[in-house]
Structure formats: C-alpha cells, structure tokens
C-alpha cells in the first residue's frame, strides 16, 4: 500500500497535519528565521523517524504534514516540535524574545490516511459476512 511504513512490530500509515502559531500571531518567520525553523523541524523529525510529507512556514503560522510511528501521540509530537524549535530559535534570534514565549500553547492536529472512515467501517462490517463458524 502506498504510504505504508513499518517498524519491527507494526505496519502503519499514520499521517498528521499539524498547525502551530506564534504567540500573539506575530509575523516572526521570514528570512533566516524561516530557513532555520525548517532546518530544526527537519532535523528533529529525522532523529525520531518522523517523515515530513509536507512543510510550509508562513510568517505567522506553520503547517506540517508528518508520517509518524504509532508509538508517538500527536500531542507529544506537537510538544517536542514546539519545544525544540522554541529553545533553539530563541537562542539564535534574540529579537524573537520580545514577549517571552515563541509559540501559543495551542495547536491544530488532523489525521489523514489513504482511505476514508466510511471505507474502513464498511470493511469491518463486511468481515463477518461469509465467515464460516466452526460450531464452537
């Protein structure tokens, strides 16, 4: 199946669309700060076997489309990406410290896969049809 990945114990196709915004929706990500943020996200994801399927850094928000192993909760993914990037960006770009924190505490996460929920539901409901019981 296209997009399917595996670990030693699981085959998966888990994709998450994450959106982060800087505190007060400041227009912080342009020029060198934008490029560095993309490098930080790329390195952070590579270290954890998260595959970036798409990334767009706008001046006032960030979109990431990631494929992650099932051991990672979406909340942990967001926390790690925001924490690592805030620490490094605030060290390297002191002008971003104007109001303290880099990111808002909120984020958006949506899941995406190769097939819809309706297809999965029909597949599961159809599993019993044609099943031969062994009489037990």
N, C-alpha and C positions, 0 to 999 in steps of 0.2 A: 504494500500500500504506500502511495506517495506520502512523504512527510513522516512516515513512521520511523521511530528511533528505538534503540534498546539499550538496556543495562544488563548486568549479569542475571538479574532476576525479573525483569519486566520489559515488555514491549509497549510502547506508548506513542501517542500523538496528542500531547498536551500543549496547546498554544495559548498564550495570554497577551491581550492588548492592554498595556499599562499607559496611563497618562499622569504626569506629575506637573505641578505648577509651583513656581517660586512664590515665596511669601509676598503678600500684597500684590500678586500678579505682576511683579516688577519685570521689566524688559531687560533681563540680565544676560541672556545667552546669544551673543553675537561675536564675531571676530575670533580672537584667540580663546576666549572663554567657551565659545560654542565648540570649537575644534577639540579643546581639552576635555570637555564633558563627553564628547563622543568617544574619545580615546579611553577615558575612565570607564564608561559603560562597556565598551568592547573588551577591555582587559578584565573587568570584574566578571563579566559573563563567561569569558573563556576559562577563567580559573575554576568555575563551578560547573562546567559542561552545560551552560545555557546557550542555546543557539539563537543569535539575533537574526530574525527573518526580515525585520524592517525597523528603521530608526529614523525619526525626523525631529530635529531640535529647532524649535521656533524660538523667537526672542522671549516669549512669555509662557511657554509650556513645552513639554517633551512627550512624544509618542514613541513607545517601544512595542514591538511585536516579537515575542520570545517563545521558543520551544524549550521547556524545562522538564527534567525527570520528575516522576511522581513524588519523590521524597521531599520536594520543595513546595511549601504552601505559598500561594500568591502573596499573602501578607508578609511572609519572610522575604520573598523576592523584592518586594517594594521597599521594605525596611533596609535591606542590605544595599540596594542600588542607591537609595536616597542618602543613607548614612555615609557610605564610602565616598560618594561624589561630593557631598557637602564638606566633609573633612578636607579632602584634597583641594577642592576649588577655593574654599575659604583661606587655606594656607597660601595658595599660589596667586590668588586675585584678591588682595585685601579690600579693594573697593566694593566687593560683594558683601562685606560685613556691615554695611551701613545700618541695617536694622536688626542685626543679630543672626537669626536663622536664615538659611538659604531656602528651604522648602516649606510649604504648608504641611501640616500634619495629615492632610487628606490625600487621597489618590483615587483613580478610577482603575478598575480591572474588569475585563471582559474575557470570556473564554471563547475559543474558536477551534473548530475541528474540521475534518474533511467531509463530514456528513451532519445532517440536521438532527435535532432531538426527535422529530417525528419518525425519521427513518429508523433510529435506534429503538424507539418504542414499538414500532411495527415488527422489527426483527425479534425483539424479546417476546412479544405476544405470539408470534408465529412459531416459536421454538417448541411449544407443547404440541402443536398440530403435527400429526404424523408420527408422534413418539409412540413406540410400542412398549407398553408396560410389561414387566416381567412377571406380573401377578403377585409381587411381594407386598 
